[in-house]
Amino acid sequence: MNYTLILASGSPRRKQILSEAGINFLIKPANIDEENYPSQLNVHKVPEYLAKLKAEAIATTDNEIVLAADTVVIIDNQILGKPVDKQEAISILTQLSGRMHEVVTGVCLRSKDKTVAFSDTTEVYFRELTSEEIEYYVDNYKPFDKAGAYGIQEWIGMIGVEKINGSFYNVMGLPIVPVYQQLKNF
């Protein structure tokens, strides 16, 4: 690549995915209010909207591309955000238990002359989780920095996710296949 990629995120999972894909990047987290989106916006469009805001918050030079992303969990046409405490994490996981939900990641790639934005959706099916399993997970993994209060790559994903339709990496926080393709075409 003849440009420098700037990851506008402090997410350890996005860093891991890009690193494991062999993509070199620098980190400059964007500081935006992730709760600040138009209330009438379709919930499936929120992640792309927020990714664009994050990308716009990072200044670029001629040989830089900013990669920004935002991931949300949607159930019953409602966004489940990051839990603020143990009780909210338990409540969110109880709501997801035994049901299908969608994980939508919006991505924005921006240079000085070009912007590309897209979203990726994955359906995640949880088996019925016991209250003991939920509490064990929350107590031991403290998923307070994760949309939907879980990380699919962690214990709860291993014992609780029956199947997914879509990208595993999208659920982790970055749909790497379309990101890689867009970077190749940029």
Number of C-alpha atoms within 10 A of each C-alpha: 9 6 12 16 22 23 26 24 22 13 15 10 16 22 20 13 18 17 12 10 12 9 13 14 17 13 15 17 17 18 13 12 10 15 10 11 15 9 9 6 10 10 17 22 15 25 26 23 23 25 29 24 22 26 28 19 17 19 14 17 11 10 11 16 27 27 27 30 29 24 27 24 29 21 16 9 12 12 18 19 21 19 21 12 13 16 11 15 27 20 14 20 22 16 14 23 20 17 14 18 21 22 27 28 29 27 29 27 25 24 21 13 7 9 15 14 19 19 22 20 20 20 19 24 19 21 16 14 17 13 13 9 15 20 17 15 20 21 13 9 15 17 21 18 14 20 24 25 28 27 19 18 13 13 16 20 15 11 13 19 20 14 13 16 11 16 18 18 18 22 27 23 27 27 25 17 13 14 18 14 10 14 16 9 7 14
